[in-house]
Structures are given as C-alpha cells and as structure tokens.
C-alpha cells in the first residue's frame, strides 16, 4: 500500500518541488489550496487506518 499510494506522492513532490509553492501562491483560488491542504492533512490518518485494518495489532 505504501508503494502504491505514498511513494508516488513523494516521488512527484521530489520531482516537482515548485508544486507546493504554486499551490499556495497568491494567484491560486482559495478552494484549490484548501482542498490540497485538507488532502495533505488527512493522508497520514487514511494510510494508518488502512494499515490497521490489514494488520490489526501490528506496529
């Protein structure tokens, strides 16, 4: 799951470092930046939830 979900996001951000700056630039409509921030903030909990379901009681 990490390979399928998280690794591509990390790879994209490493290959496109200006993306984050563009997403929070002054010309970006608020809703787009807000949705990006919400996704970014919710992703760790989403991954944790899936991992717990796949391996209850695991680390």
Backbone bond lengths (Angstrom), bond angles and torsions (degrees), N, CA, C in turn:
res aa  C-N    CA-C-N  psi(-1)  N-CA   C-N-CA  omega(-1)  CA-C   N-CA-C  phi
1 X - - - 1.443 - - 1.531 110.42 -
2 X 1.328 116.65 -43.35 1.465 119.55 178.20 1.518 109.79 -58.88
3 X 1.328 116.16 -45.12 1.463 120.29 179.48 1.521 111.43 -60.18
4 X 1.324 117.06 -37.87 1.460 120.91 -175.15 1.524 113.52 -80.93
5 X 1.333 117.61 -29.75 1.461 120.14 -173.41 1.527 112.48 -109.26
6 X 1.298 116.22 -57.56 1.463 120.33 -170.83 1.525 112.35 -77.67
7 X 1.325 116.60 -44.87 1.467 119.44 -177.47 1.533 113.08 -56.88
8 X 1.349 119.99 -44.06 1.466 118.70 177.37 1.538 113.17 -62.77
9 X 1.338 116.99 -34.75 1.464 119.49 177.72 1.527 110.91 -66.87
10 X 1.318 116.32 -42.88 1.468 120.43 177.99 1.520 109.63 -63.63
11 X 1.325 116.73 -44.80 1.461 120.84 179.77 1.530 110.74 -60.27
12 X 1.332 117.07 -44.81 1.464 120.29 178.82 1.520 111.04 -59.63
13 X 1.338 116.58 -46.66 1.465 119.86 -178.93 1.522 112.19 -64.70
14 X 1.323 117.31 -35.52 1.467 120.66 177.81 1.530 111.05 -69.63
15 X 1.316 116.64 -37.49 1.461 120.63 -179.15 1.526 112.71 -79.79
16 X 1.335 117.35 -18.85 1.465 122.28 -176.52 1.527 110.50 -131.74
17 X 1.327 118.08 63.94 1.468 119.99 -173.67 1.526 113.72 -61.79
18 X 1.302 117.69 -22.06 1.462 119.94 -178.53 1.534 111.57 -79.15
19 X 1.324 118.15 -12.51 1.462 121.46 -177.56 1.523 111.70 -55.43
20 X 1.321 117.79 -48.25 1.459 120.58 -178.27 1.530 110.94 -60.82
21 X 1.317 116.86 -41.95 1.466 120.02 178.35 1.526 110.80 -63.40
22 X 1.327 116.48 -39.68 1.461 119.86 178.85 1.524 111.27 -67.00
23 X 1.312 116.69 -37.26 1.467 120.42 -179.09 1.529 112.40 -67.75
24 X 1.319 116.77 -21.00 1.458 119.81 -178.03 1.522 112.17 -117.88
25 X 1.322 116.32 17.36 1.456 119.96 177.98 1.518 111.75 -71.50
26 X 1.289 116.34 164.24 1.464 120.83 -176.68 1.528 112.90 -68.60
27 X 1.328 118.55 -18.02 1.464 121.33 -179.00 1.524 113.51 -90.13
28 X 1.318 117.93 -2.96 1.462 121.72 -177.21 1.527 109.20 -85.66
29 X 1.331 116.49 128.14 1.476 118.20 176.36 1.522 110.60 -58.89
30 X 1.320 117.07 141.94 1.459 122.79 -174.48 1.507 114.79 -53.60
31 X 1.326 118.02 -40.28 1.460 120.55 -175.42 1.524 111.61 -63.56
32 X 1.303 118.82 -37.55 1.466 121.39 179.64 1.523 109.88 -64.45
33 X 1.321 117.07 -47.84 1.467 120.92 179.37 1.529 110.66 -63.98
34 X 1.326 117.13 -39.67 1.466 120.50 179.44 1.526 110.77 -63.98
35 X 1.325 117.43 -43.45 1.466 121.00 179.94 1.530 110.80 -65.35
36 X 1.322 116.73 -38.41 1.466 120.40 177.39 1.520 109.75 -63.68
37 X 1.316 117.16 -45.70 1.468 121.07 179.79 1.528 111.36 -62.72
38 X 1.333 116.40 -40.67 1.460 120.35 179.29 1.534 110.88 -63.55
39 X 1.320 116.42 -44.04 1.463 120.46 177.72 1.524 110.32 -61.81
40 X 1.323 116.33 -47.05 1.466 121.45 -178.96 1.531 110.80 -60.21
41 X 1.327 116.92 -41.02 1.463 120.83 -178.13 1.525 112.02 -73.30
42 X 1.322 117.97 -31.49 1.461 120.13 -175.57 1.528 113.24 -88.26
43 X 1.302 118.70 -15.81 1.455 121.23 -175.54 1.531 114.07 -60.55
44 X 1.333 120.72 -45.88 1.477 119.09 179.72 1.535 112.96 -58.50
45 X 1.317 117.57 -41.94 1.464 120.05 179.38 1.527 110.64 -67.13
46 X 1.316 117.19 -37.43 1.461 121.00 178.09 1.526 110.48 -62.12
47 X 1.326 116.49 -46.43 1.466 120.56 179.71 1.527 110.12 -63.92
48 X 1.339 117.26 -44.10 1.465 120.81 178.33 1.531 111.00 -58.93
49 X 1.322 116.62 -44.90 1.462 120.65 -179.73 1.518 111.88 -60.49
50 X 1.319 117.34 -42.42 1.468 120.69 178.95 1.527 110.75 -67.73
51 X 1.317 117.29 -38.96 1.465 120.93 -179.04 1.534 110.26 -66.20
52 X 1.324 117.45 -40.41 1.461 120.95 -179.43 1.522 110.03 -65.26
53 X 1.321 117.21 -39.69 1.466 119.79 179.29 1.524 111.53 -66.84
54 X 1.313 115.82 -32.85 1.470 118.87 -179.13 1.527 112.07 -78.63
55 X 1.349 114.94 -28.35 1.470 118.27 -178.01 1.527 109.77 -142.84
56 X 1.315 117.14 74.46 1.477 119.99 -179.25 1.524 110.80 -57.98
57 X 1.306 116.24 136.82 1.458 121.33 178.96 1.515 114.32 80.22
58 X 1.336 117.18 -3.85 1.470 120.57 -179.80 1.514 111.03 -81.94
59 X 1.318 116.25 171.51 1.469 120.01 179.38 1.518 112.22 -69.73
